[in-house]
Amino acid sequence: MTTIQDVARLARVSVSSVSNALNGKADRMRPDTHARIQDAIRKLGYRPNQAARQLKTGRIPILGLLVPTTANPFFGQLAMAMETYAQQQHGYRVLLCNTHRDKQQEAAMFDDLIAFGVGAVIVVSSLSDEQHIEAAIARGLAVISFDLAVDPNSDARHDYVLPDNVMAGALAAGHLIQQGHKRLAFAMPKGLTFSRRQKIEGFMAAIDQAGAGVSGRVVEGKSATRFGDTELAGLGYELSSSIAALDPRPTGVVTVNDMMAVGLMAGIREQGLTVPQDISIVGMDDLTLSAYTWPPLTSVCMPAAEMSRVMVDRAIQRIGEPGLKAEQFCFTPSLTVRQSVAAPPSSRKKAQPPAADS
């Protein structure tokens, strides 16, 4: 049976150095030392005894990740980025749980993670009441909150990581306005989360800045669940009939995320309309699949990889430094332009040259 001492001998380092590498403290050693340790671990096929590590430290090298539902591919994309980085950089795994934005489920999962010896959790939640999070922190759990902003009036004890959702909404609306669209709509499931509210704020701000003649409205889909997280593509599909029936009909639509956009584009085709000739669409998230829809979807890219790295680093840092000052990290989104946006029909008609005399 291979031991930690065997790894230390082969790597020509101390046992404490191997222990640091295994416990996600690679930043405390030289890169060449860490590389020798990892090479020795691979050659010997060493697997640490997790039960023994938990008995010694009270912790296991696993981060919790609570998301509303993995039915939303963006959360799967986020989880994959976190897991890859956590394993490669810190030797940690990620335990993924679905909460359905339910406070009781979140609180119960915190209890389970603490009982399992998990030292830190990253939580995607729209809940403004964070008492259950504060209670978990008081019991020793390090928490990183994603897609919520810190309340300036609160004495926060955990970090907040989020994209600039106001800017995301403004980028999407601004792109449509630049293409000549004057009648815009923002499509979303019924139920306002913090990030949805901010996206609408940015969307409306861009419309206000464009001045007279440009208008925008919010169109909500009726979901079976509270926030519609599991029904996104279906909600987009169903909203297509409502949007097509509006008078006057919007020529440009921003969706709260890419999955709604995918469903909306399919529904618009069922209505006998085309994208982008009749209605232009901009999504948000820039999922991998968005490049392969028809037409390929223009989308606001949320920097998932960069946000994931910060969340993982801060979560592990907080395990070792529980008193670390709470911070907010806000990331800048960008626009990925594809083929789902074109000039509105009225602009194209005006641009057509007059017919030649016969």
C-alpha positions in Angstrom: 0.0 0.0 0.0 1.5 3.3 -1.1 1.8 5.9 1.7 2.4 9.6 1.8 5.9 8.9 2.9 6.5 7.0 -0.4 5.3 10.0 -2.3 7.6 12.3 -0.3 10.6 10.1 -1.0 10.0 9.8 -4.7 9.4 13.6 -5.0 12.4 14.4 -2.8 10.3 16.6 -0.5 9.1 16.6 3.0 5.9 14.8 4.1 4.4 18.2 5.1 4.9 19.5 1.5 3.0 16.5 0.1 0.3 17.2 2.7 0.1 20.8 1.6 -0.3 19.8 -2.0 -3.1 17.4 -1.1 -4.9 19.9 1.0 -5.1 22.6 -1.7 -2.1 24.7 -0.5 -0.1 24.6 -3.7 0.2 28.4 -3.7 2.6 27.9 -0.7 5.2 26.1 -2.6 7.3 26.5 -5.7 5.7 25.3 -9.0 8.5 22.8 -9.7 8.1 21.3 -6.2 4.3 20.9 -6.8 4.9 19.4 -10.2 7.3 16.8 -8.7 4.7 15.9 -6.1 2.0 15.5 -8.6 4.3 13.4 -10.8 5.1 11.1 -7.9 1.4 10.7 -7.0 0.7 9.7 -10.6 3.6 7.2 -10.8 2.8 5.6 -7.5 -1.0 5.7 -8.0 -1.3 7.2 -4.5 -4.8 7.8 -3.2 -5.1 9.6 0.2 -7.3 8.1 2.9 -10.2 10.6 3.0 -11.6 9.1 6.1 -8.3 9.6 7.9 -8.0 13.1 6.6 -11.5 14.0 7.8 -10.7 12.6 11.3 -7.5 14.7 11.4 -8.9 18.0 10.0 -12.6 17.7 10.4 -12.8 18.5 6.7 -12.9 16.7 3.4 -11.5 18.2 0.1 -15.0 18.8 -1.4 -16.7 22.1 -2.1 -20.5 22.2 -2.1 -22.3 23.9 -5.0 -26.0 24.7 -4.7 -27.8 25.7 -7.9 -31.5 26.2 -8.6 -31.5 23.4 -11.1 -29.1 21.8 -13.6 -32.0 21.8 -16.1 -30.6 25.3 -16.8 -27.4 24.5 -18.8 -25.7 27.7 -17.6 -25.5 26.2 -14.1 -24.0 23.0 -15.6 -21.5 25.1 -17.5 -20.6 26.9 -14.2 -20.3 23.6 -12.3 -18.0 22.1 -14.9 -15.7 25.1 -14.8 -15.6 25.1 -11.0 -14.9 21.3 -10.8 -12.1 21.4 -13.4 -10.4 24.4 -11.7 -10.9 23.1 -8.1 -9.4 19.7 -8.9 -6.5 21.0 -11.0 -5.5 23.9 -8.8 -6.5 22.8 -5.3 -7.1 19.0 -5.3 -10.8 19.5 -4.5 -13.9 18.0 -5.9 -17.3 19.6 -6.3 -20.6 18.2 -4.9 -23.5 19.6 -6.9 -27.0 19.9 -5.4 -30.3 21.3 -6.8 -32.3 23.6 -4.5 -35.1 24.9 -6.7 -34.7 28.3 -5.0 -36.3 26.9 -1.9 -35.0 28.2 1.5 -35.9 25.1 3.4 -34.0 22.9 0.9 -31.0 25.2 1.0 -30.9 25.2 4.8 -31.2 21.3 4.9 -28.4 21.0 2.4 -26.2 23.3 4.5 -26.8 20.9 7.4 -25.9 17.9 5.3 -22.7 19.5 3.9 -21.6 20.5 7.4 -22.3 16.9 8.7 -20.3 15.4 5.8 -17.3 17.6 6.7 -17.5 20.0 3.8 -15.9 23.3 4.7 -17.2 25.6 2.0 -20.2 26.0 -0.3 -20.9 28.2 -3.3 -24.6 29.0 -3.5 -26.7 30.3 -6.4 -29.8 31.8 -4.8 -32.3 34.5 -5.5 -33.5 34.6 -1.8 -33.2 38.0 -0.2 -33.6 36.5 3.3 -30.1 35.1 4.1 -30.7 34.1 7.7 -30.2 30.4 6.9 -26.9 31.3 5.3 -25.8 33.3 8.3 -26.7 30.4 10.6 -24.6 28.0 8.5 -21.6 30.5 8.6 -22.0 30.7 12.4 -21.6 26.9 12.5 -18.3 27.1 10.6 -19.3 26.8 6.9 -17.6 29.2 4.5 -20.1 30.6 2.0 -19.7 32.3 -1.4 -22.9 33.7 -2.9 -23.3 33.8 -6.7 -25.5 36.3 -8.6 -26.6 38.3 -5.6 -25.1 41.7 -4.6 -24.0 42.5 -1.1 -26.5 44.5 0.9 -24.7 47.7 2.0 -26.9 47.8 5.1 -25.9 44.3 6.2 -22.9 43.0 8.1 -22.0 40.4 5.5 -19.7 37.6 6.5 -19.5 35.9 3.1 -18.4 37.0 -0.4 -20.6 37.8 -3.4 -19.6 37.0 -7.0 -21.7 38.1 -9.9 -21.7 39.4 -13.5 -22.7 43.0 -14.1 -26.3 42.1 -15.0 -27.3 45.8 -15.5 -24.6 46.1 -18.1 -25.7 42.8 -19.7 -29.3 44.1 -20.2 -27.9 47.3 -21.6 -25.6 45.5 -24.0 -28.4 43.4 -25.4 -30.8 46.3 -25.8 -28.1 48.6 -27.1 -27.1 46.1 -29.9 -30.7 45.9 -31.1 -31.0 49.7 -31.0 -27.8 50.1 -33.0 -29.3 47.9 -35.7 -32.2 50.2 -36.0 -34.8 48.5 -33.8 -37.3 50.9 -32.0 -39.8 48.4 -30.6 -38.1 46.1 -28.1 -39.3 43.5 -25.6 -37.7 41.7 -22.7 -38.9 38.0 -22.4 -38.6 36.2 -19.1 -40.4 33.6 -16.8 -42.8 35.1 -14.3 -41.0 35.8 -11.0 -38.4 38.4 -10.3 -35.0 37.3 -9.1 -32.2 39.8 -8.2 -30.4 39.1 -11.5 -33.6 39.4 -13.6 -34.4 42.7 -12.0 -31.0 44.0 -12.8 -31.1 42.8 -16.4 -34.4 44.6 -16.9 -32.9 47.7 -15.3 -30.1 47.8 -17.9 -32.5 47.0 -20.7 -34.7 49.9 -19.9 -31.8 52.2 -19.2 -30.5 51.6 -22.8 -34.0 52.4 -24.2 -34.3 55.6 -22.2 -30.9 56.7 -23.3 -31.9 56.1 -27.0 -34.5 58.8 -26.6 -37.9 59.3 -28.2 -39.2 56.8 -30.6 -37.7 53.8 -28.9 -39.9 51.7 -26.6 -39.5 48.6 -24.5 -41.8 46.3 -22.6 -41.4 43.2 -20.4 -43.2 40.0 -21.5 -43.5 37.3 -18.8 -44.2 33.6 -19.4 -46.5 31.7 -17.0 -44.5 29.0 -15.4 -45.7 26.0 -13.4 -42.9 26.4 -10.9 -42.2 29.6 -8.9 -39.3 30.9 -11.1 -39.7 28.6 -14.2 -36.1 27.4 -14.0 -36.9 23.9 -15.3 -39.1 25.2 -18.2 -37.0 27.8 -19.9 -37.1 26.6 -23.5 -40.8 25.6 -23.2 -41.6 29.1 -21.8 -39.8 30.7 -24.7 -41.7 28.6 -27.2 -45.0 29.4 -25.6 -44.2 33.2 -25.4 -43.8 33.3 -29.2 -47.5 33.4 -29.8 -48.0 36.3 -27.3 -45.1 38.3 -28.8 -46.3 37.7 -32.4 -49.8 38.9 -31.4 -48.6 42.2 -29.9 -49.8 45.3 -31.7 -47.4 46.8 -32.6 -45.2 43.8 -32.6 -41.7 44.1 -31.3 -39.0 43.8 -33.9 -36.3 43.0 -31.4 -36.5 40.7 -28.3 -34.0 40.2 -25.5 -34.4 37.0 -23.5 -33.3 36.5 -19.9 -31.1 33.6 -20.9 -30.2 31.5 -23.9 -32.5 28.6 -23.2 -35.6 30.9 -23.5 -34.1 32.3 -26.7 -33.8 28.8 -28.2 -37.5 28.0 -27.4 -38.6 31.5 -28.6 -36.8 31.0 -32.0 -38.5 27.7 -32.5 -41.9 29.2 -31.6 -41.5 32.1 -33.9 -41.0 29.8 -36.8 -44.3 28.0 -35.8 -46.0 31.4 -36.0 -45.0 31.7 -39.6 -42.3 34.3 -38.9 -38.5 34.2 -39.3 -35.5 35.2 -37.2 -34.0 37.7 -37.8 -36.0 38.9 -40.8 -39.2 39.5 -38.9 -37.9 39.4 -35.3 -34.3 39.7 -34.0 -33.4 37.9 -30.8 -30.5 38.4 -28.3 -30.0 35.8 -25.5 -27.9 35.9 -22.3 -25.3 33.5 -21.0 -23.6 32.6 -24.4 -24.0 28.8 -23.9 -21.9 26.5 -26.0 -25.0 25.3 -27.9 -25.9 28.9 -28.9 -23.4 28.8 -31.7 -25.3 25.8 -33.2 -28.9 27.0 -33.1 -30.5 28.2 -36.3 -29.8 30.9 -36.8 -26.8 31.0 -34.5 -27.8 33.1 -31.5 -26.4 36.5 -30.6 -25.9 36.4 -26.9 -24.4 38.3 -23.9 -21.5 36.3 -22.6 -21.2 35.9 -18.8 -17.6 35.1 -18.0 -18.3 31.7 -16.3 -14.7 30.5 -16.2 -13.3 33.6 -14.6 -16.1 33.8 -12.1 -15.7 30.1 -11.2 -12.0 30.6 -10.5 -12.6 33.4 -8.1 -15.4 31.6 -6.3 -13.3 28.4 -5.8 -10.2 30.4 -4.7 -12.2 32.5 -2.2 -14.1 29.4 -0.9 -10.9 27.6 -0.1 -9.2 30.7 1.3 -12.2 31.2 3.6 -11.8 27.6 5.0 -8.4 28.6 6.3 -9.3 32.2 7.1 -12.8 32.3 8.5 -12.5 36.0 9.5 -11.6 37.1 6.0 -13.3 40.4 5.2 -16.3 40.0 2.9 -15.9 41.3 -0.6 -18.0 41.7 -3.8 -16.5 40.7 -7.1 -18.4 41.9 -10.2 -17.4 40.7 -13.7 -17.9 42.5 -17.0 -20.0 40.7 -19.6 -19.4 41.0 -23.4 -21.5 40.6 -26.5 -21.1 37.7 -28.9 -22.5 38.7 -32.2 -24.0 35.9 -34.4 -26.8 35.8 -37.0 -30.0 36.2 -34.9 -30.0 40.0 -35.2 -30.6 42.1 -38.4 -32.1 45.4 -39.2 -35.9 45.6 -38.6 -38.2 45.0 -41.6 -39.1 48.7 -41.9 -35.5 49.7 -42.2 -34.8 47.1 -44.8 -37.8 48.3 -46.9 -36.6 51.9 -46.8 -33.2 50.8 -47.8 -34.4 49.1 -51.0 -33.6 51.0 -54.2 -36.5 52.1 -56.4 -37.6 49.8 -59.2 -36.1 50.5 -62.5 -38.4 52.0 -65.3 -39.7 49.4 -67.6 
